[in-house]
Amino acid sequence: MTASSKTKAFSKRVARSLARRMREFAEVEPEGFDLDDIPSSQIALYFADGVPKLYQLTQWLPVFEASQDMTTIVVVRQVDTFNALRGATSLRVLLVPRYEDLMALYDRADFHAVVYVNNGWTNFQSLSFQQAVHIHVNHGESDKICMVSNQAKAYDKVFVAGEAAVKRHAAAIAWFDPSHLVRVGRPQLDLPITSTLGGHDGPTITYAPTWEGEDDANNYTSVDCYGPRIIEAALAQPGARVVYKPHPRVLTSDAPGVRAGHQQIMASLSRAAQAEPDRGHTALLNADILGVLQSTDLLIADVSSVTLDHLYLRPDSPIMLCDRRSRRDQLLADAPLAAVVPVIDHDSIGALTGNIASLLASDPDRASRAALRDHYFDTLEPGRSTERFWSELRLAITAHDSALGELSRLRIVTTGDPT
């Protein structure tokens, strides 16, 4: 047998084996749904994690719900997540714990795109499906180190907000093809936002810290090192309303310092609210942060998506950025925002009360923040991110489907076997 004949025979065996495997997958009855009752859908919105990380998915649900011409099915892998989503979205949600079930579902539903909101390890199970384009969209725009992962190489496309994210990937990942990055802005910020807070005669100061992350490198929280002092300095501002809106995972943190800082903050706010009920001091632990930002006149926050969302939504409203490590050079290298906003660190925390008062009275960095907003969000005004997101998603699907068609034609020409 010639080398060419051996290659053709091997190709036929591989193709027949794949077809047989897919037939076997299609015979498996998944848990939680019936394979005979799966509608065709263009998009699978994939989420494999549990309820503590559900915020990563829920911020995307309204974007996909609003589509008028592309259907989406949410695919989850854990029963607690499935139960938490009951009644929370108009999208169909399917519970698919087992890998075999996942492949059977993908084969039946005829998905053209699978969209991922994080880098959960079981994403790689989903990535084994070859008939769809795999797109990573992440769950916010942030200068955190976790926003860039070598796992980005696994996806066909990585949708990012703007030029800052492109540079972030270039600086952190070796041998990464930048053509896989697609700049789409932040569609969530196009959604109608209702203010969580009522009116107030004075300024509203919001402290919105992040959590401590999965490891020390991803720890950007200020709750344990500056949180109580930030609240006290904010409460000292005459006529100001102080709002505390921590990251959801601050509430369930196992870190002793974060737990203690959170408790001190809550106690200080409670005392202040009782002493001056007309000021409206409050802790909004479960509110939509975007609604809180709508009424925020000064944001104090950490390196996080909250800070950049505020930059986009309220470019006229000043920001103070916390640096738990007090390493200004490193902060400037990691977070371009730090160059145009006051920084709270070990050296400046003692003067915070006066610094807040000065910033409320005069905002010298307003023009610089506006320029940086374009750097992070690609000069997109409200409404344009959603248009670009769907346009790029359709382009990716079309290009991938076309490439699959070409591969199929080549296989037929090479092997004479359409399977």
C-alpha positions as CSV (number, residue, x, y, z in Angstrom):
1,M,0.0,0.0,0.0
2,T,1.4,3.4,-1.0
3,A,1.8,6.3,1.5
4,S,-1.1,8.1,-0.2
5,S,-3.4,5.0,0.2
6,K,-2.4,4.7,3.8
7,T,-3.3,8.3,4.5
8,K,-6.7,8.0,2.8
9,A,-7.4,4.8,4.7
10,F,-6.5,6.5,8.0
11,S,-8.7,9.5,7.1
12,K,-11.6,7.2,6.5
13,R,-11.2,5.4,9.8
14,V,-11.0,8.7,11.7
15,A,-14.1,10.1,9.9
16,R,-16.1,6.9,10.6
17,S,-14.9,6.8,14.2
18,L,-16.1,10.4,14.7
19,A,-19.4,9.7,13.1
20,R,-19.9,6.6,15.3
21,R,-19.0,8.5,18.4
22,M,-21.5,11.3,17.6
23,R,-24.2,8.7,17.0
24,E,-23.4,7.1,20.4
25,F,-23.6,10.6,22.0
26,A,-27.0,11.2,20.4
27,E,-28.3,8.0,22.0
28,V,-27.5,9.2,25.5
29,E,-30.4,10.8,27.4
30,P,-29.0,13.7,29.4
31,E,-30.1,14.6,32.9
32,G,-32.5,17.5,33.3
33,F,-33.8,17.6,29.7
34,D,-35.0,15.4,26.8
35,L,-32.9,15.2,23.7
36,D,-36.1,15.0,21.6
37,D,-37.1,18.4,22.9
38,I,-34.1,20.5,22.0
39,P,-34.8,23.4,19.7
40,S,-32.3,24.5,17.1
41,S,-30.3,27.5,18.4
42,Q,-27.5,29.6,16.9
43,I,-25.7,30.2,20.3
44,A,-24.8,28.3,23.4
45,L,-24.0,30.6,26.4
46,Y,-21.8,28.2,28.4
47,F,-21.3,28.4,32.2
48,A,-19.9,25.6,34.2
49,D,-19.4,27.2,37.7
50,G,-21.5,27.3,40.8
51,V,-23.6,30.1,42.3
52,P,-20.7,32.1,43.9
53,K,-19.5,33.0,40.3
54,L,-23.0,33.3,38.8
55,Y,-22.6,37.1,38.6
56,Q,-20.1,36.4,35.7
57,L,-23.0,35.0,33.7
58,T,-26.0,37.1,34.8
59,Q,-24.4,40.3,33.6
60,W,-24.6,38.9,30.0
61,L,-28.1,37.5,30.2
62,P,-29.9,40.8,29.3
63,V,-27.6,41.3,26.3
64,F,-28.6,37.9,24.8
65,E,-32.2,38.2,25.8
66,A,-32.5,41.5,23.8
67,S,-31.5,39.9,20.5
68,Q,-34.3,39.9,18.0
69,D,-32.9,37.6,15.4
70,M,-30.4,35.2,17.1
71,T,-31.5,32.5,19.6
72,T,-29.5,31.6,22.6
73,I,-29.6,28.6,25.0
74,V,-27.8,28.8,28.4
75,V,-25.9,25.7,29.2
76,V,-24.9,25.1,32.8
77,R,-23.2,22.1,34.4
78,Q,-24.2,22.4,38.1
79,V,-27.6,21.9,39.6
80,D,-27.3,24.8,42.1
81,T,-26.7,27.2,39.2
82,F,-29.6,25.7,37.3
83,N,-31.9,26.2,40.2
84,A,-30.7,29.7,40.8
85,L,-31.5,30.7,37.2
86,R,-35.1,29.4,37.4
87,G,-37.3,32.4,36.5
88,A,-34.3,34.7,36.3
89,T,-34.0,34.8,32.5
90,S,-36.3,34.4,29.4
91,L,-33.6,32.3,27.8
92,R,-33.9,28.6,27.9
93,V,-31.5,27.1,30.5
94,L,-30.3,23.5,30.3
95,L,-28.6,21.5,33.0
96,V,-25.9,19.2,31.4
97,P,-23.6,17.7,34.1
98,R,-22.0,15.0,32.0
99,Y,-19.6,15.4,29.1
100,E,-21.4,12.8,27.0
101,D,-24.6,14.7,27.5
102,L,-22.9,17.9,26.5
103,M,-21.7,16.5,23.2
104,A,-25.1,15.0,22.5
105,L,-26.8,18.3,23.2
106,Y,-24.3,20.2,21.0
107,D,-24.9,17.7,18.1
108,R,-28.7,18.0,18.3
109,A,-29.0,21.7,18.9
110,D,-26.9,22.6,15.9
111,F,-25.1,25.5,17.7
112,H,-23.1,27.8,15.5
113,A,-21.3,29.6,18.3
114,V,-20.4,28.7,21.9
115,V,-19.8,31.8,24.1
116,Y,-17.8,31.7,27.4
117,V,-17.9,34.3,30.2
118,N,-14.9,33.0,32.1
119,N,-12.0,30.5,31.9
120,G,-13.5,27.7,34.0
121,W,-11.6,24.4,33.6
122,T,-14.5,22.5,32.0
123,N,-14.5,25.1,29.2
124,F,-12.1,22.7,27.6
125,Q,-14.7,19.9,27.5
126,S,-17.0,22.2,25.6
127,L,-14.1,23.3,23.3
128,S,-13.9,19.8,21.9
129,F,-17.0,20.4,19.8
130,Q,-15.8,21.2,16.4
131,Q,-18.9,22.5,14.6
132,A,-19.2,25.8,16.3
133,V,-17.0,28.9,16.7
134,H,-15.8,29.3,20.3
135,I,-15.8,32.9,21.6
136,H,-14.6,34.2,24.9
137,V,-16.3,37.4,26.1
138,N,-15.1,37.5,29.8
139,H,-17.2,39.2,32.5
140,G,-16.1,42.8,32.4
141,E,-13.2,45.1,31.5
142,S,-10.6,45.4,34.1
143,D,-6.9,45.8,34.7
144,K,-6.8,42.8,37.0
145,I,-4.2,40.2,36.0
146,C,-6.9,37.6,35.8
147,M,-8.3,39.4,32.8
148,V,-5.5,37.9,30.7
149,S,-4.8,34.2,30.6
150,N,-2.8,31.9,28.4
151,Q,-6.1,30.0,28.0
152,A,-7.1,32.8,25.5
153,K,-5.2,30.7,22.9
154,A,-7.8,28.0,23.1
155,Y,-10.7,30.1,21.7
156,D,-11.3,31.0,18.1
157,K,-12.0,34.6,19.1
158,V,-11.6,36.7,22.2
159,F,-14.0,39.7,22.4
160,V,-12.4,42.6,24.4
161,A,-13.5,46.1,25.1
162,G,-10.8,48.2,23.4
163,E,-7.2,49.1,22.9
164,A,-6.3,48.8,26.6
165,A,-7.3,45.1,26.5
166,V,-5.3,44.5,23.3
167,K,-2.2,45.9,24.9
168,R,-2.9,43.9,28.1
169,H,-2.8,40.7,26.1
170,A,0.3,41.7,24.1
171,A,2.2,42.4,27.3
172,A,1.2,39.2,29.1
173,I,1.0,36.3,26.6
174,A,3.8,35.0,24.5
175,W,3.1,33.4,21.1
176,F,-0.5,34.8,21.1
177,D,-2.0,35.8,17.7
178,P,-3.5,39.3,18.3
179,S,-5.8,38.8,15.3
180,H,-7.9,36.6,17.6
181,L,-8.8,39.7,19.6
182,V,-12.0,41.5,18.6
183,R,-12.8,44.9,20.0
184,V,-16.5,45.3,20.8
185,G,-16.7,47.7,23.7
186,R,-18.9,46.7,26.7
187,P,-22.5,45.8,25.6
188,Q,-23.8,45.7,29.2
189,L,-23.2,49.4,29.5
190,D,-25.7,50.0,26.7
191,L,-28.6,48.5,28.7
192,P,-31.1,50.8,30.3
193,I,-30.0,51.5,33.9
194,T,-32.3,52.6,36.7
195,S,-30.7,54.4,39.6
196,T,-30.7,52.3,42.7
197,L,-30.7,55.4,44.9
198,G,-33.2,58.2,45.4
199,G,-32.3,61.9,45.2
200,H,-30.0,63.6,47.6
201,D,-29.1,67.3,48.1
202,G,-25.4,66.7,48.7
203,P,-22.8,64.6,47.0
204,T,-23.0,60.8,47.0
205,I,-19.7,59.0,47.7
206,T,-19.7,55.3,46.8
207,Y,-17.1,52.9,48.2
208,A,-17.2,49.8,45.9
209,P,-14.3,47.5,46.7
210,T,-13.6,44.2,45.0
211,W,-12.9,40.8,46.7
212,E,-9.5,39.2,47.5
213,G,-9.3,37.0,44.4
214,E,-8.3,33.4,44.0
215,D,-4.7,34.0,45.0
216,D,-2.3,36.8,46.1
217,A,-1.5,37.9,42.6
218,N,-5.2,38.5,42.0
219,N,-5.8,40.2,45.3
220,Y,-6.8,43.9,44.7
221,T,-9.2,44.4,47.6
222,S,-8.9,47.4,49.9
223,V,-11.4,46.1,52.4
224,D,-8.9,44.7,54.8
225,C,-6.2,47.4,54.6
226,Y,-8.1,50.7,54.0
227,G,-11.8,49.9,54.0
228,P,-12.8,51.2,57.5
229,R,-10.7,54.3,57.2
230,I,-12.2,55.1,53.7
231,I,-15.7,54.9,55.2
232,E,-14.8,57.1,58.1
233,A,-13.2,59.7,55.8
234,A,-16.2,59.7,53.5
235,L,-18.6,60.0,56.5
236,A,-16.6,63.1,57.6
237,Q,-17.6,65.1,54.4
238,P,-20.3,67.6,55.3
239,G,-23.7,66.8,53.7
240,A,-22.4,63.8,51.8
241,R,-24.3,60.5,51.5
242,V,-22.1,57.5,51.8
243,V,-22.9,54.2,50.0
244,Y,-21.1,50.9,50.5
245,K,-21.4,48.5,47.6
246,P,-18.9,45.7,47.9
247,H,-18.2,42.9,45.4
248,P,-20.7,40.0,46.0
249,R,-17.9,37.7,47.1
250,V,-16.8,40.1,49.9
251,L,-19.9,39.0,51.7
252,T,-18.8,35.3,51.7
253,S,-15.1,35.8,52.0
254,D,-13.1,33.4,54.1
255,A,-10.2,35.9,54.5
256,P,-10.1,37.0,58.2
257,G,-9.0,40.6,57.3
258,V,-11.7,41.0,54.7
259,R,-14.4,39.7,57.1
260,A,-13.2,42.0,59.8
261,G,-12.9,45.0,57.5
262,H,-16.4,44.4,56.1
263,Q,-17.9,44.1,59.6
264,Q,-16.2,47.4,60.7
265,I,-17.5,49.2,57.7
266,M,-21.1,47.9,58.3
267,A,-20.9,49.0,62.0
268,S,-19.6,52.5,61.1
269,L,-22.4,53.0,58.5
270,S,-25.0,51.7,60.9
271,R,-23.9,54.2,63.6
272,A,-23.8,57.1,61.1
273,A,-27.2,56.2,59.7
274,Q,-28.7,56.2,63.2
275,A,-27.0,59.5,64.2
276,E,-27.9,61.3,61.0
277,P,-30.9,59.5,59.4
278,D,-31.5,62.4,56.9
279,R,-28.0,61.8,55.2
280,G,-29.1,58.5,53.7
281,H,-26.0,56.5,54.4
282,T,-26.6,52.9,53.3
283,A,-25.0,49.6,52.4
284,L,-26.4,48.1,49.2
285,L,-25.0,44.6,49.4
286,N,-27.2,43.0,46.7
287,A,-27.9,46.0,44.4
288,D,-27.0,46.3,40.7
289,I,-23.7,48.2,40.8
290,L,-24.5,50.0,37.5
291,G,-27.6,51.4,39.1
292,V,-25.5,52.6,42.0
293,L,-23.0,54.3,39.8
294,Q,-25.7,56.3,38.1
295,S,-26.1,58.3,41.3
296,T,-22.4,58.4,42.4
297,D,-20.6,61.7,42.4
298,L,-17.3,60.3,43.7
299,L,-16.3,56.7,43.4
300,I,-13.7,55.1,45.6
301,A,-12.8,51.6,44.4
302,D,-10.1,49.1,43.6
303,V,-8.6,47.9,40.3
304,S,-11.7,46.2,39.0
305,S,-14.4,46.4,36.3
306,V,-16.5,48.6,38.6
307,T,-13.9,51.4,38.3
308,L,-13.8,51.3,34.5
309,D,-17.6,51.0,34.2
310,H,-17.8,54.2,36.2
311,L,-15.3,55.8,33.9
312,Y,-17.5,54.9,31.0
313,L,-20.9,55.7,32.5
314,R,-19.9,58.8,34.4
315,P,-16.8,60.4,32.8
316,D,-17.7,63.6,34.6
317,S,-17.6,62.0,38.1
318,P,-14.2,61.7,39.8
319,I,-12.6,58.4,40.9
320,M,-10.1,57.5,43.7
321,L,-8.2,54.3,43.1
322,C,-6.9,52.1,45.9
323,D,-3.5,50.4,45.8
324,R,-3.2,47.8,48.6
325,R,0.5,47.1,47.7
326,S,1.5,50.8,47.7
327,R,3.7,50.2,44.7
328,R,3.0,53.2,42.5
329,D,5.3,52.2,39.6
330,Q,3.7,48.7,39.3
331,L,0.2,50.2,39.6
332,L,0.9,52.6,36.8
333,A,2.2,49.8,34.6
334,D,-0.8,47.6,35.3
335,A,-3.6,50.2,35.4
336,P,-3.4,53.2,33.0
337,L,-6.3,54.7,35.0
338,A,-3.9,55.3,37.9
339,A,-2.1,58.0,36.0
340,V,-5.2,60.3,35.9
341,V,-6.9,59.7,39.3
342,P,-5.8,60.2,42.9
343,V,-4.4,56.9,44.4
344,I,-5.1,55.8,48.0
345,D,-2.2,53.9,49.4
346,H,0.0,53.6,52.5
347,D,1.4,57.1,51.9
348,S,-1.9,58.9,51.2
349,I,-4.4,57.2,53.5
350,G,-3.7,59.5,56.4
351,A,-4.7,62.6,54.3
352,L,-7.8,61.0,52.8
353,T,-10.4,63.1,54.5
354,G,-8.9,66.3,53.1
355,N,-8.2,64.7,49.7
356,I,-11.8,63.7,49.4
357,A,-12.9,67.3,50.3
358,S,-10.6,68.7,47.7
359,L,-11.8,66.4,45.0
360,L,-15.4,67.2,45.7
361,A,-14.6,70.9,45.4
362,S,-12.5,70.7,42.3
363,D,-12.0,68.0,39.6
364,P,-8.7,68.7,37.8
365,D,-8.5,65.3,36.0
366,R,-11.8,65.4,34.2
367,A,-10.3,65.9,30.7
368,S,-7.6,63.3,31.2
369,R,-10.3,60.7,32.3
370,A,-12.3,61.4,29.2
371,A,-9.3,60.6,27.0
372,L,-8.6,57.4,28.9
373,R,-12.2,56.3,28.6
374,D,-11.7,56.1,24.8
375,H,-8.5,54.1,25.4
376,Y,-10.4,51.5,27.4
377,F,-13.7,51.4,25.4
378,D,-12.5,52.1,21.9
379,T,-14.3,55.5,21.5
380,L,-17.7,53.8,21.5
381,E,-20.6,55.8,22.8
382,P,-23.6,54.2,24.5
383,G,-25.5,52.0,22.1
384,R,-22.6,51.3,19.8
385,S,-21.0,48.4,21.8
386,T,-24.1,46.3,21.3
387,E,-24.2,46.9,17.6
388,R,-20.5,46.0,17.2
389,F,-20.9,42.9,19.5
390,W,-23.6,41.4,17.4
391,S,-22.0,42.3,14.1
392,E,-18.7,40.7,15.1
393,L,-20.5,37.6,16.4
394,R,-22.3,37.2,13.1
395,L,-19.1,37.6,11.2
396,A,-17.4,35.0,13.3
397,I,-20.2,32.5,12.8
398,T,-20.3,33.1,9.1
399,A,-16.5,32.8,8.7
400,H,-16.4,29.6,10.8
401,D,-19.3,28.0,8.9
402,S,-17.6,28.8,5.7
403,A,-14.3,27.3,6.8
404,L,-16.1,24.1,7.9
405,G,-17.8,23.9,4.5
406,E,-14.4,24.2,2.8
407,L,-13.0,21.5,5.1
408,S,-15.9,19.2,4.2
409,R,-15.4,19.7,0.5
410,L,-11.7,19.0,0.9
411,R,-12.5,15.8,2.8
412,I,-14.8,14.6,0.1
413,V,-12.3,15.3,-2.6
414,T,-9.4,13.7,-0.6
415,T,-11.2,10.6,0.7
416,G,-14.3,10.2,-1.4
417,D,-16.3,9.8,1.8
418,P,-18.7,12.6,2.9
419,T,-18.8,11.2,6.4
